[in-house]
Amino acid sequence: MNEEVASREGLAPRSRTQRLLLGTLFCLSVADGILTRFIISNGLGHEGNFWLSDLASSDALIGIKMLGTALAIYLLWRLHYVRPKLVMATTVAFVGWYTLVVFWNIIVIVIGSK
């Protein structure tokens, strides 16, 4: 699908929806990092991702999350020109997943602080 056709369907990277989803994805990922750091620092839980478990007790976790998410967003943005519907579905799935993770972290903080 070329850019002109994608643009007519409202799915080109200039799509406001895609830009909002990618921004939301970045914010949710950073929120996950901040909340996870808070949970670990206060002894309310532990990091479930074994790749990040060593970093969870340091401020480097937030930086790694920001860098990794920025890279993922860049790739999604670039791929959106080629496969707009697939990338839109993938972005929605990631936003949904990170929304659940952030809510889970909030629940852990609320329950753990009682």
VOZA-30661 format. One record per atom (N, C-alpha, C): residue in one letter; chain; atom name; x, y, z. Coordinates in steps of 0.2 Angstrom, whole numbers, plus 2048, in hexadecimal, padded with zeros to 3 digits. Example, Ala and Ser with C-alpha at 12.3 -4.5 7.8 and 13.67 -1.06 7.14 Angstrom:
BEGIN
SITE   residu   chaine   atome     u     v     w
SITE        A        A       N   842   7E4   827
SITE        A        A      CA   83E   7EA   827
SITE        A        A       C   842   7F0   827
SITE        S        A       N   840   7F5   823
SITE        S        A      CA   844   7FB   824
SITE        S        A       C   840   800   827
//
This chain:
BEGIN
SITE   residu   chaine   atome     u     v     w
SITE        M        A       N   804   7FA   800
SITE        M        A      CA   800   800   800
SITE        M        A       C   805   806   800
SITE        N        A       N   803   80B   7FB
SITE        N        A      CA   808   811   7FB
SITE        N        A       C   805   816   800
SITE        E        A       N   809   81B   801
SITE        E        A      CA   807   820   806
SITE        E        A       C   801   824   804
SITE        E        A       N   800   825   7FE
SITE        E        A      CA   7FA   829   7FC
SITE        E        A       C   7F3   825   7FE
SITE        V        A       N   7F3   81E   7FC
SITE        V        A      CA   7EE   81A   7FE
SITE        V        A       C   7ED   81A   806
SITE        A        A       N   7F2   819   809
SITE        A        A      CA   7F2   819   811
SITE        A        A       C   7F0   81F   813
SITE        S        A       N   7F2   825   810
SITE        S        A      CA   7F0   82B   813
SITE        S        A       C   7E8   82C   812
SITE        R        A       N   7E5   82A   80C
SITE        R        A      CA   7DE   82A   80B
SITE        R        A       C   7DA   826   810
SITE        E        A       N   7DD   821   812
SITE        E        A      CA   7DA   81C   817
SITE        E        A       C   7DB   81F   81E
SITE        G        A       N   7DE   824   81F
SITE        G        A      CA   7DF   827   826
SITE        G        A       C   7E4   823   82A
SITE        L        A       N   7E9   81F   826
SITE        L        A      CA   7ED   81B   82A
SITE        L        A       C   7F5   81D   829
SITE        A        A       N   7F6   822   826
SITE        A        A      CA   7FD   824   824
SITE        A        A       C   800   826   82B
SITE        P        A       N   807   826   82B
SITE        P        A      CA   80A   829   832
SITE        P        A       C   808   830   834
SITE        R        A       N   805   834   82F
SITE        R        A      CA   803   83A   831
SITE        R        A       C   7FC   83A   835
SITE        S        A       N   7F9   834   835
SITE        S        A      CA   7F3   832   839
SITE        S        A       C   7F4   835   840
SITE        R        A       N   7EF   839   842
SITE        R        A      CA   7EF   83B   849
SITE        R        A       C   7EE   835   84E
SITE        T        A       N   7EA   831   84C
SITE        T        A      CA   7E9   82B   850
SITE        T        A       C   7EF   827   852
SITE        Q        A       N   7F3   826   84D
SITE        Q        A      CA   7FA   822   84D
SITE        Q        A       C   7FE   826   852
SITE        R        A       N   7FF   82D   850
SITE        R        A      CA   803   831   854
SITE        R        A       C   801   831   85C
SITE        L        A       N   7FB   831   85D
SITE        L        A      CA   7F8   831   864
SITE        L        A       C   7FA   82B   867
SITE        L        A       N   7F9   825   864
SITE        L        A      CA   7FA   81E   866
SITE        L        A       C   802   81E   868
SITE        L        A       N   806   820   863
SITE        L        A      CA   80D   820   865
SITE        L        A       C   80F   824   86B
SITE        G        A       N   80C   82A   86B
SITE        G        A      CA   80E   82E   871
SITE        G        A       C   80B   82B   878
SITE        T        A       N   805   828   877
SITE        T        A      CA   803   824   87D
SITE        T        A       C   807   81E   87F
SITE        L        A       N   809   81B   87A
SITE        L        A      CA   80E   815   87B
SITE        L        A       C   814   817   87F
SITE        F        A       N   817   81D   87D
SITE        F        A      CA   81D   81F   880
SITE        F        A       C   81C   821   887
SITE        C        A       N   816   825   888
SITE        C        A      CA   814   827   88F
SITE        C        A       C   813   821   894
SITE        L        A       N   80F   81C   891
SITE        L        A      CA   80E   816   895
SITE        L        A       C   814   812   897
SITE        S        A       N   819   812   892
SITE        S        A      CA   81F   80E   894
SITE        S        A       C   823   812   899
SITE        V        A       N   824   819   899
SITE        V        A      CA   827   81C   89E
SITE        V        A       C   824   81C   8A4
SITE        A        A       N   81D   81C   8A4
SITE        A        A      CA   819   81B   8AB
SITE        A        A       C   81B   815   8AE
SITE        D        A       N   81B   80F   8AA
SITE        D        A      CA   81C   809   8AC
SITE        D        A       C   823   809   8AF
SITE        G        A       N   828   80C   8AC
SITE        G        A      CA   82F   80C   8AF
SITE        G        A       C   82F   810   8B6
SITE        I        A       N   82C   815   8B6
SITE        I        A      CA   82C   819   8BC
SITE        I        A       C   828   815   8C2
SITE        L        A       N   822   812   8C0
SITE        L        A      CA   81E   80F   8C5
SITE        L        A       C   822   808   8C7
SITE        T        A       N   825   805   8C3
SITE        T        A      CA   829   7FF   8C5
SITE        T        A       C   82F   801   8C9
SITE        R        A       N   832   806   8C8
SITE        R        A      CA   838   809   8CC
SITE        R        A       C   835   80A   8D3
SITE        F        A       N   830   80E   8D3
SITE        F        A      CA   82D   80F   8DA
SITE        F        A       C   82B   809   8DE
SITE        I        A       N   828   804   8DA
SITE        I        A      CA   826   7FE   8DD
SITE        I        A       C   82C   7FA   8E0
SITE        I        A       N   832   7FA   8DC
SITE        I        A      CA   838   7F6   8DE
SITE        I        A       C   83B   7FA   8E4
SITE        S        A       N   83C   801   8E3
SITE        S        A      CA   83F   805   8E9
SITE        S        A       C   83B   804   8EF
SITE        N        A       N   835   803   8EF
SITE        N        A      CA   831   803   8F6
SITE        N        A       C   830   7FC   8F8
SITE        G        A       N   833   7F7   8F4
SITE        G        A      CA   832   7F0   8F6
SITE        G        A       C   82B   7ED   8F5
SITE        L        A       N   827   7F0   8F1
SITE        L        A      CA   820   7ED   8F0
SITE        L        A       C   820   7E8   8EB
SITE        G        A       N   825   7E7   8E7
SITE        G        A      CA   825   7E1   8E2
SITE        G        A       C   82C   7E1   8DF
SITE        H        A       N   82C   7DD   8D9
SITE        H        A      CA   832   7DC   8D6
SITE        H        A       C   831   7DC   8CE
SITE        E        A       N   836   7DD   8CA
SITE        E        A      CA   835   7DD   8C3
SITE        E        A       C   834   7D6   8C0
SITE        G        A       N   82F   7D6   8BC
SITE        G        A      CA   82E   7CF   8B9
SITE        G        A       C   831   7CE   8B3
SITE        N        A       N   834   7D3   8B0
SITE        N        A      CA   838   7D2   8AA
SITE        N        A       C   83F   7D1   8AB
SITE        F        A       N   841   7CA   8AA
SITE        F        A      CA   848   7C9   8AC
SITE        F        A       C   84D   7CC   8A9
SITE        W        A       N   84C   7CF   8A3
SITE        W        A      CA   851   7D3   89F
SITE        W        A       C   852   7DA   8A3
SITE        L        A       N   84D   7DC   8A6
SITE        L        A      CA   84D   7E3   8AA
SITE        L        A       C   84E   7E2   8B1
SITE        S        A       N   84E   7DC   8B4
SITE        S        A      CA   84E   7DB   8BB
SITE        S        A       C   854   7DE   8BF
SITE        D        A       N   85A   7DE   8BB
SITE        D        A      CA   860   7E1   8BE
SITE        D        A       C   860   7E8   8BE
SITE        L        A       N   85C   7EB   8B9
SITE        L        A      CA   85C   7F3   8B9
SITE        L        A       C   856   7F6   8BD
SITE        A        A       N   852   7F1   8BF
SITE        A        A      CA   84C   7F4   8C3
SITE        A        A       C   84D   7F8   8C9
SITE        S        A       N   852   7F7   8CC
SITE        S        A      CA   854   7FA   8D2
SITE        S        A       C   858   801   8D1
SITE        S        A       N   859   802   8CB
SITE        S        A      CA   85D   808   8C9
SITE        S        A       C   859   80D   8C5
SITE        D        A       N   85B   813   8C5
SITE        D        A      CA   858   818   8C0
SITE        D        A       C   859   817   8B9
SITE        A        A       N   85D   812   8B7
SITE        A        A      CA   85F   810   8B0
SITE        A        A       C   859   80D   8AD
SITE        L        A       N   854   80A   8B1
SITE        L        A      CA   84E   807   8AE
SITE        L        A       C   84A   80C   8AA
SITE        I        A       N   849   812   8AD
SITE        I        A      CA   845   816   8A9
SITE        I        A       C   848   819   8A3
SITE        G        A       N   84F   81A   8A3
SITE        G        A      CA   852   81B   89D
SITE        G        A       C   852   816   898
SITE        I        A       N   853   810   89A
SITE        I        A      CA   853   80A   895
SITE        I        A       C   84C   809   892
SITE        K        A       N   847   80A   896
SITE        K        A      CA   840   80A   894
SITE        K        A       C   83E   80F   88F
SITE        M        A       N   841   815   890
SITE        M        A      CA   840   81B   88C
SITE        M        A       C   843   81A   885
SITE        L        A       N   849   817   885
SITE        L        A      CA   84D   816   87F
SITE        L        A       C   84A   810   87B
SITE        G        A       N   848   80B   87F
SITE        G        A      CA   845   805   87B
SITE        G        A       C   83F   807   878
SITE        T        A       N   83B   80B   87C
SITE        T        A      CA   834   80D   879
SITE        T        A       C   835   812   873
SITE        A        A       N   83A   816   874
SITE        A        A      CA   83B   81B   86E
SITE        A        A       C   83D   817   868
SITE        L        A       N   841   812   869
SITE        L        A      CA   843   80E   863
SITE        L        A       C   83D   80A   860
SITE        A        A       N   839   807   864
SITE        A        A      CA   833   804   862
SITE        A        A       C   82E   809   85E
SITE        I        A       N   82E   80F   861
SITE        I        A      CA   829   813   85E
SITE        I        A       C   82C   816   857
SITE        Y        A       N   832   817   856
SITE        Y        A      CA   836   818   850
SITE        Y        A       C   834   813   84B
SITE        L        A       N   835   80D   84D
SITE        L        A      CA   834   807   848
SITE        L        A       C   82D   807   846
SITE        L        A       N   828   807   84B
SITE        L        A      CA   821   807   849
SITE        L        A       C   820   80D   844
SITE        W        A       N   822   813   846
SITE        W        A      CA   821   819   841
SITE        W        A       C   823   817   83A
SITE        R        A       N   829   814   839
SITE        R        A      CA   82C   813   833
SITE        R        A       C   828   80E   82F
SITE        L        A       N   826   808   833
SITE        L        A      CA   823   803   830
SITE        L        A       C   81C   805   82E
SITE        H        A       N   819   80A   831
SITE        H        A      CA   812   80C   830
SITE        H        A       C   811   80E   828
SITE        Y        A       N   817   811   825
SITE        Y        A      CA   816   812   81E
SITE        Y        A       C   815   80C   81A
SITE        V        A       N   818   806   81C
SITE        V        A      CA   817   800   818
SITE        V        A       C   811   7FC   81A
SITE        R        A       N   810   7FB   820
SITE        R        A      CA   80A   7F7   822
SITE        R        A       C   806   7FB   828
SITE        P        A       N   802   800   826
SITE        P        A      CA   7FE   804   82A
SITE        P        A       C   7FA   800   82F
SITE        K        A       N   7F6   7FC   82C
SITE        K        A      CA   7F1   7F8   830
SITE        K        A       C   7F4   7F4   835
SITE        L        A       N   7F9   7F0   833
SITE        L        A      CA   7FD   7EC   838
SITE        L        A       C   800   7F0   83D
SITE        V        A       N   803   7F5   83C
SITE        V        A      CA   807   7F9   841
SITE        V        A       C   802   7FC   845
SITE        M        A       N   7FC   7FF   843
SITE        M        A      CA   7F7   801   847
SITE        M        A       C   7F4   7FC   84C
SITE        A        A       N   7F3   7F6   84A
SITE        A        A      CA   7F1   7F1   84E
SITE        A        A       C   7F6   7EF   853
SITE        T        A       N   7FC   7EF   851
SITE        T        A      CA   802   7EE   856
SITE        T        A       C   802   7F3   85B
SITE        T        A       N   802   7F9   859
SITE        T        A      CA   802   7FF   85E
SITE        T        A       C   7FD   7FF   863
SITE        V        A       N   7F7   7FD   860
SITE        V        A      CA   7F1   7FD   865
SITE        V        A       C   7F2   7F7   86A
SITE        A        A       N   7F5   7F1   868
SITE        A        A      CA   7F6   7EC   86C
SITE        A        A       C   7FB   7EE   872
SITE        F        A       N   801   7F1   870
SITE        F        A      CA   806   7F4   874
SITE        F        A       C   803   7F9   879
SITE        V        A       N   7FF   7FD   877
SITE        V        A      CA   7FC   802   87B
SITE        V        A       C   7F7   7FE   880
SITE        G        A       N   7F3   7FA   87E
SITE        G        A      CA   7EF   7F6   882
SITE        G        A       C   7F3   7F2   888
SITE        W        A       N   7F8   7EF   886
SITE        W        A      CA   7FD   7EB   88A
SITE        W        A       C   800   7F0   890
SITE        Y        A       N   803   7F5   88D
SITE        Y        A      CA   806   7FA   892
SITE        Y        A       C   800   7FD   897
SITE        T        A       N   7FA   7FE   894
SITE        T        A      CA   7F5   801   899
SITE        T        A       C   7F4   7FC   89E
SITE        L        A       N   7F3   7F5   89D
SITE        L        A      CA   7F2   7F0   8A2
SITE        L        A       C   7F8   7F0   8A7
SITE        V        A       N   7FE   7F0   8A4
SITE        V        A      CA   804   7F0   8A8
SITE        V        A       C   804   7F6   8AD
SITE        V        A       N   803   7FC   8AB
SITE        V        A      CA   802   802   8AF
SITE        V        A       C   7FD   801   8B4
SITE        F        A       N   7F7   7FF   8B2
SITE        F        A      CA   7F2   7FE   8B7
SITE        F        A       C   7F4   7F9   8BD
SITE        W        A       N   7F7   7F3   8BA
SITE        W        A      CA   7FA   7EE   8BF
SITE        W        A       C   7FE   7F1   8C4
SITE        N        A       N   803   7F6   8C1
SITE        N        A      CA   808   7F9   8C6
SITE        N        A       C   804   7FD   8CB
SITE        I        A       N   7FF   801   8C9
SITE        I        A      CA   7FB   805   8CD
SITE        I        A       C   7F8   801   8D3
SITE        I        A       N   7F5   7FB   8D1
SITE        I        A      CA   7F2   7F7   8D5
SITE        I        A       C   7F7   7F4   8DB
SITE        V        A       N   7FD   7F2   8D8
SITE        V        A      CA   802   7F0   8DD
SITE        V        A       C   804   7F5   8E2
SITE        I        A       N   804   7FB   8E0
SITE        I        A      CA   806   801   8E4
SITE        I        A       C   801   802   8E9
SITE        V        A       N   7FA   802   8E7
SITE        V        A      CA   7F5   803   8EB
SITE        V        A       C   7F4   7FE   8F1
SITE        I        A       N   7F4   7F8   8EE
SITE        I        A      CA   7F4   7F2   8F3
SITE        I        A       C   7FA   7F1   8F8
SITE        G        A       N   800   7F3   8F5
SITE        G        A      CA   806   7F2   8F9
SITE        G        A       C   807   7F8   8FE
SITE        S        A       N   804   7FD   8FD
SITE        S        A      CA   804   803   902
SITE        S        A       C   7FF   803   907
SITE        K        A       N   7FB   7FE   907
SITE        K        A      CA   7F6   7FD   90D
SITE        K        A       C   7F9   7FA   913
//
